[in-house]
Amino acid sequence: MDRFDFSPLFRSTIGFDRLTRLVDAATRVDSASLAYPPYNIEKTGEDAYRLTMAVAGFSPSELDITVQENTLLVTGKGAQKEDENGGGYLHRGIARRSFERRFSLADHMKVVGASLDNGMLSVDVVHEVPEAAKPRTIKIGTTVETGLPQVTEQKAA
């Protein structure tokens, strides 16, 4: 039983299909992927955030950043490098295994840039609410009667 039906809880809500997808994603947690690569999420401004991942040994061509439907996907494909002199590693402590990290983005979050510096991948994200989605005040109008309602009397025959 890996599917739950939350529809009785959401009878008075409209358009919360994304919430069901988030609950499904939370139930599919892979414990092996939780630790690699390590990352930080920091707030760099009022509406700005930075995701920093430790991806030592990866080149920019081996990393891929994709945003699709409020999901930020960072993947790394570690290519096996052979030594030109025919030698190999005596000890390999820097992990270069392939990885895939998914981050759920809130509505109106936009990835504005990424950089790789000294083995640290930084992804900058800002919260940009469009004008159409910002709260607005609606004036309440009144209708004024210009004349008195007319009453007609009918006589019984």
KOLGULUM-242778 format. One line per 4 residues: number of its first residue (from 1); for each residue x, y negated, z negated of N, C-alpha, C, O. Coordinates in steps of 0.1 Angstrom, whole numbers, padded with zeros to 4 digits, m for minus. Layout:
<nodes>
NUM	X Y Z X Y Z X Y Z X Y Z | ...
</nodes>
This chain:
<nodes>
1	0008 0012 0000 0000 0000 0000 0009 m0012 0000 0013 m0017 m0011 | 0012 m0017 0012 0021 m0029 0013 0013 m0041 0018 0019 m0052 0020 | 0000 m0040 0020 m0008 m0051 0024 m0018 m0054 0013 m0025 m0045 0008 | m0020 m0067 0010 m0030 m0071 0000 m0040 m0080 0007 m0036 m0088 0016
5	m0052 m0079 0004 m0063 m0087 0010 m0066 m0098 0000 m0073 m0096 m0010 | m0062 m0110 0003 m0064 m0122 m0006 m0076 m0130 m0002 m0079 m0141 m0007 | m0084 m0125 0008 m0095 m0133 0013 m0105 m0137 0003 m0111 m0148 0004 | m0109 m0129 m0007 m0118 m0133 m0017 m0113 m0145 m0025 m0121 m0153 m0030
9	m0100 m0147 m0026 m0095 m0158 m0034 m0095 m0171 m0026 m0094 m0182 m0032 | m0096 m0170 m0013 m0095 m0182 m0005 m0108 m0185 0003 m0108 m0190 0014 | m0119 m0183 m0003 m0132 m0186 0003 m0134 m0200 0006 m0142 m0204 0015 | m0129 m0209 m0002 m0131 m0223 m0001 m0119 m0231 0005 m0118 m0243 0004
13	m0110 m0224 0012 m0099 m0230 0018 m0099 m0228 0033 m0105 m0219 0039 | m0093 m0237 0040 m0093 m0237 0055 m0078 m0238 0060 m0071 m0247 0056 | m0074 m0229 0068 m0061 m0230 0075 m0049 m0226 0066 m0038 m0231 0068 | m0051 m0217 0057 m0040 m0213 0048 m0035 m0199 0052 m0032 m0191 0044
17	m0035 m0196 0065 m0029 m0184 0070 m0014 m0182 0067 m0009 m0171 0066 | m0008 m0194 0067 0007 m0194 0064 0010 m0188 0050 0020 m0182 0048 | 0001 m0191 0041 0002 m0186 0027 0003 m0171 0027 0010 m0165 0019 | m0006 m0164 0035 m0006 m0150 0035 0007 m0145 0041 0013 m0135 0036
21	0013 m0152 0051 0026 m0147 0057 0037 m0149 0046 0046 m0140 0046 | 0036 m0159 0038 0046 m0161 0028 0046 m0150 0017 0056 m0145 0012 | 0034 m0146 0014 0032 m0135 0004 0037 m0122 0010 0044 m0114 0003 | 0034 m0120 0022 0039 m0108 0029 0055 m0108 0030 0061 m0097 0027
25	0061 m0119 0032 0075 m0120 0033 0081 m0118 0019 0092 m0112 0018 | 0075 m0123 0009 0080 m0121 m0005 0080 m0106 m0009 0088 m0102 m0017 | 0070 m0099 m0004 0070 m0085 m0008 0080 m0076 m0001 0082 m0065 m0005 | 0085 m0081 0010 0095 m0074 0018 0109 m0079 0015 0116 m0084 0024
29	0114 m0078 0002 0127 m0083 m0002 0137 m0072 m0001 0135 m0061 m0006 | 0148 m0074 0006 0159 m0065 0008 0170 m0069 m0002 0176 m0080 0000 | 0172 m0061 m0012 0182 m0065 m0023 0196 m0066 m0018 0204 m0073 m0023 | 0200 m0059 m0007 0213 m0059 m0002 0216 m0073 0005 0227 m0078 0005
33	0206 m0079 0011 0208 m0091 0018 0207 m0104 0009 0209 m0115 0013 | 0204 m0102 m0004 0202 m0113 m0013 0216 m0119 m0017 0216 m0131 m0020 | 0227 m0112 m0016 0239 m0117 m0021 0249 m0122 m0010 0258 m0130 m0013 | 0246 m0119 0002 0256 m0123 0013 0249 m0130 0024 0239 m0125 0029
37	0254 m0141 0029 0265 m0149 0023 0259 m0158 0012 0247 m0161 0012 | 0267 m0162 0002 0262 m0171 m0008 0259 m0185 m0002 0265 m0189 0008 | 0250 m0192 m0008 0245 m0205 m0003 0241 m0214 m0014 0238 m0209 m0025 | 0241 m0227 m0011 0236 m0237 m0020 0226 m0245 m0013 0226 m0247 m0001
41	0216 m0250 m0020 0206 m0259 m0015 0207 m0272 m0024 0204 m0271 m0036 | 0210 m0283 m0018 0211 m0295 m0026 0203 m0306 m0020 0200 m0307 m0008 | 0199 m0315 m0028 0191 m0327 m0024 0201 m0338 m0022 0207 m0342 m0031 | 0201 m0344 m0010 0211 m0354 m0007 0205 m0368 m0006 0212 m0378 m0004
45	0192 m0369 m0006 0185 m0382 m0005 0171 m0380 m0010 0167 m0369 m0014 | 0163 m0390 m0008 0149 m0389 m0013 0141 m0379 m0005 0133 m0371 m0010 | 0143 m0378 0008 0137 m0368 0017 0147 m0360 0025 0144 m0356 0036 | 0159 m0359 0020 0170 m0352 0027 0176 m0340 0019 0177 m0342 0007
49	0178 m0329 0025 0184 m0318 0019 0195 m0312 0027 0196 m0314 0039 | 0204 m0304 0020 0215 m0298 0027 0216 m0283 0023 0217 m0281 0011 | 0216 m0274 0032 0219 m0260 0030 0234 m0258 0033 0238 m0260 0044 | 0241 m0252 0023 0255 m0250 0025 0258 m0235 0023 0254 m0229 0013
53	0263 m0228 0033 0266 m0214 0032 0281 m0211 0034 0288 m0218 0042 | 0286 m0202 0026 0300 m0198 0027 0301 m0187 0037 0298 m0175 0035 | 0307 m0191 0049 0308 m0182 0060 0323 m0181 0064 0326 m0183 0076 | 0331 m0178 0055 0346 m0177 0057 0349 m0167 0068 0343 m0156 0068
57	0357 m0170 0078 0361 m0161 0088 0352 m0161 0100 0356 m0155 0110 | 0341 m0168 0100 0332 m0169 0112 0336 m0182 0120 0338 m0192 0114 | 0335 m0180 0133 0337 m0192 0142 0324 m0197 0145 0314 m0190 0144 | 0323 m0210 0150 0310 m0215 0155 0303 m0207 0165 0291 m0207 0166
61	0311 m0200 0174 0304 m0192 0184 0298 m0179 0178 0290 m0173 0185 | 0302 m0175 0166 0296 m0163 0160 0284 m0166 0151 0278 m0157 0146 | 0281 m0179 0150 0270 m0183 0141 0258 m0188 0150 0261 m0194 0161 | 0246 m0185 0146 0234 m0190 0153 0224 m0195 0143 0221 m0189 0133
65	0219 m0207 0146 0209 m0214 0138 0196 m0216 0146 0197 m0222 0157 | 0185 m0210 0141 0172 m0211 0149 0161 m0215 0139 0160 m0211 0128 | 0152 m0224 0144 0141 m0229 0137 0129 m0225 0145 0127 m0228 0157 | 0119 m0217 0138 0107 m0213 0145 0096 m0211 0135 0098 m0204 0125
69	0085 m0218 0137 0073 m0218 0128 0077 m0219 0114 0074 m0210 0106 | 0083 m0230 0110 0086 m0233 0096 0095 m0222 0090 0095 m0221 0077 | 0104 m0216 0098 0114 m0207 0093 0127 m0210 0099 0129 m0212 0111 | 0137 m0212 0090 0151 m0215 0094 0158 m0201 0093 0158 m0195 0083
73	0164 m0197 0105 0170 m0184 0105 0185 m0187 0109 0188 m0193 0119 | 0194 m0182 0100 0208 m0183 0102 0214 m0169 0103 0213 m0161 0094 | 0220 m0167 0115 0226 m0153 0117 0241 m0155 0120 0245 m0165 0126 | 0248 m0145 0116 0262 m0144 0119 0266 m0130 0124 0262 m0120 0119
77	0273 m0130 0135 0277 m0117 0141 0292 m0117 0141 0299 m0123 0149 | 0297 m0109 0131 0312 m0108 0129 0318 m0099 0139 0315 m0087 0139 | 0326 m0104 0148 0333 m0096 0158 0345 m0090 0151 0352 m0097 0144 | 0348 m0078 0154 0360 m0071 0149 0372 m0076 0157 0373 m0074 0169
81	0382 m0082 0150 0394 m0087 0156 0405 m0077 0153 0408 m0072 0142 | 0412 m0073 0164 0424 m0065 0163 0436 m0073 0163 0437 m0083 0170 | 0446 m0069 0155 0459 m0076 0155 0467 m0073 0168 0466 m0062 0173 | 0473 m0084 0174 0480 m0082 0187 0492 m0073 0186 0495 m0066 0195
85	0498 m0072 0174 0510 m0064 0172 0506 m0049 0169 0515 m0041 0167 | 0494 m0045 0170 0490 m0032 0167 0488 m0028 0153 0485 m0017 0149 | 0490 m0038 0144 0489 m0035 0129 0474 m0037 0125 0466 m0043 0133 | 0471 m0033 0113 0458 m0035 0108 0458 m0041 0094 0469 m0045 0089
89	0447 m0043 0088 0446 m0048 0075 0451 m0038 0065 0447 m0026 0065 | 0458 m0043 0055 0462 m0034 0044 0451 m0036 0033 0448 m0027 0026 | 0445 m0048 0032 0434 m0051 0023 0425 m0061 0030 0430 m0071 0035 | 0412 m0059 0030 0403 m0068 0036 0393 m0072 0026 0383 m0065 0023
93	0395 m0084 0020 0387 m0089 0009 0377 m0099 0014 0367 m0102 0007 | 0379 m0105 0026 0369 m0115 0032 0359 m0107 0040 0363 m0101 0051 | 0347 m0107 0036 0336 m0100 0043 0333 m0107 0056 0332 m0119 0057 | 0333 m0099 0067 0329 m0104 0080 0317 m0096 0086 0316 m0094 0098
97	0309 m0090 0077 0298 m0082 0082 0287 m0092 0088 0286 m0103 0084 | 0280 m0086 0097 0269 m0094 0103 0258 m0097 0092 0256 m0089 0083 | 0252 m0108 0093 0241 m0112 0084 0230 m0119 0091 0231 m0124 0102 | 0219 m0120 0084 0207 m0127 0088 0200 m0133 0076 0196 m0125 0067
101	0199 m0146 0075 0193 m0153 0063 0181 m0161 0068 0182 m0168 0078 | 0170 m0159 0061 0158 m0166 0065 0154 m0175 0053 0154 m0172 0042 | 0150 m0188 0057 0146 m0198 0047 0133 m0203 0052 0131 m0207 0063 | 0123 m0203 0043 0110 m0209 0046 0111 m0224 0044 0115 m0229 0034
105	0106 m0231 0054 0106 m0246 0054 0092 m0251 0051 0082 m0245 0056 | 0091 m0261 0044 0077 m0267 0041 0073 m0274 0054 0080 m0276 0063 | 0060 m0278 0054 0055 m0285 0066 0062 m0298 0067 0066 m0305 0058 | 0064 m0302 0080 0071 m0315 0084 0086 m0315 0080 0091 m0326 0079
109	0092 m0304 0078 0107 m0304 0076 0113 m0302 0090 0109 m0294 0098 | 0124 m0310 0092 0131 m0310 0105 0146 m0308 0103 0152 m0315 0095 | 0152 m0299 0110 0166 m0297 0109 0172 m0307 0118 0169 m0308 0130 | 0181 m0315 0113 0187 m0326 0121 0202 m0324 0125 0207 m0331 0133
113	0208 m0314 0119 0222 m0312 0123 0228 m0300 0115 0223 m0296 0105 | 0240 m0296 0120 0247 m0285 0113 0262 m0287 0117 0266 m0292 0127 | 0271 m0283 0107 0285 m0284 0109 0292 m0273 0102 0287 m0268 0092 | 0304 m0269 0107 0312 m0259 0101 0325 m0265 0098 0332 m0269 0107
117	0329 m0265 0085 0341 m0271 0081 0347 m0263 0070 0341 m0261 0059 | 0360 m0258 0072 0367 m0249 0062 0359 m0238 0057 0359 m0235 0045 | 0352 m0231 0066 0344 m0219 0062 0331 m0222 0055 0325 m0212 0051 | 0327 m0234 0055 0314 m0238 0049 0305 m0243 0060 0308 m0253 0067
121	0294 m0236 0062 0284 m0241 0072 0274 m0250 0064 0267 m0246 0055 | 0272 m0262 0069 0262 m0271 0063 0251 m0274 0073 0254 m0277 0085 | 0239 m0272 0069 0227 m0275 0077 0219 m0286 0070 0215 m0284 0059 | 0217 m0297 0077 0210 m0309 0072 0195 m0308 0076 0192 m0306 0088
125	0186 m0310 0066 0172 m0309 0068 0166 m0322 0062 0169 m0326 0051 | 0156 m0328 0069 0149 m0340 0064 0134 m0337 0064 0129 m0329 0072 | 0127 m0344 0055 0113 m0343 0055 0107 m0355 0061 0108 m0366 0056 | 0101 m0353 0073 0095 m0364 0081 0081 m0361 0083 0076 m0352 0090
129	0073 m0370 0076 0058 m0368 0077 0053 m0378 0089 0056 m0390 0088 | 0047 m0373 0099 0042 m0381 0110 0031 m0390 0105 0024 m0388 0095 | 0029 m0402 0112 0019 m0411 0108 0005 m0405 0107 m0003 m0409 0098 | 0002 m0396 0116 m0011 m0390 0116 m0014 m0381 0104 m0025 m0379 0100
133	m0003 m0376 0098 m0005 m0367 0086 m0004 m0375 0073 m0006 m0369 0062 | 0000 m0388 0073 0001 m0395 0061 m0013 m0398 0055 m0022 m0400 0063 | m0014 m0400 0042 m0028 m0403 0037 m0032 m0417 0041 m0024 m0426 0043 | m0045 m0418 0044 m0051 m0431 0048 m0064 m0433 0040 m0070 m0423 0037
137	m0067 m0445 0038 m0079 m0449 0031 m0091 m0451 0041 m0089 m0458 0051 | m0102 m0445 0038 m0114 m0446 0046 m0124 m0455 0039 m0127 m0453 0028 | m0128 m0466 0046 m0137 m0476 0040 m0151 m0470 0041 m0155 m0463 0051 | m0159 m0472 0030 m0172 m0467 0029 m0181 m0478 0033 m0182 m0489 0027
141	m0189 m0476 0044 m0198 m0486 0049 m0212 m0485 0043 m0216 m0474 0038 | m0220 m0495 0043 m0234 m0495 0038 m0243 m0499 0050 m0239 m0507 0058 | m0255 m0494 0050 m0265 m0499 0060 m0275 m0508 0053 m0280 m0504 0042 | m0277 m0519 0058 m0286 m0529 0052 m0299 m0529 0060 m0299 m0530 0072
145	m0310 m0528 0053 m0324 m0529 0059 m0327 m0543 0062 m0326 m0552 0053 | m0331 m0546 0075 m0334 m0560 0078 m0348 m0564 0076 m0351 m0575 0074 | m0357 m0554 0075 m0371 m0557 0073 m0377 m0547 0064 m0371 m0537 0061 | m0388 m0550 0059 m0395 m0541 0050 m0402 m0530 0058 m0407 m0532 0069
149	m0402 m0518 0053 m0409 m0507 0060 m0424 m0510 0061 m0430 m0514 0051 | m0429 m0507 0072 m0444 m0509 0074 m0451 m0497 0070 m0448 m0486 0073 | m0462 m0500 0062 m0471 m0489 0058 m0484 m0490 0065 m0490 m0501 0066 | m0488 m0480 0071 m0501 m0480 0078 m0511 m0472 0070 m0508 m0461 0066
153	m0523 m0477 0069 m0534 m0470 0062 m0543 m0463 0072 m0546 m0469 0082 | m0547 m0452 0069 m0556 m0445 0078 m0569 m0443 0070 m0568 m0438 0058 | m0580 m0446 0076 m0593 m0444 0069 m0599 m0430 0073 m0598 m0426 0085 | m0605 m0424 0064 m0611 m0411 0066 m0624 m0413 0074 m0631 m0423 0071
157	m0627 m0405 0083 m0639 m0407 0091 m0651 m0401 0085 m0661 m0401 0091
</nodes>
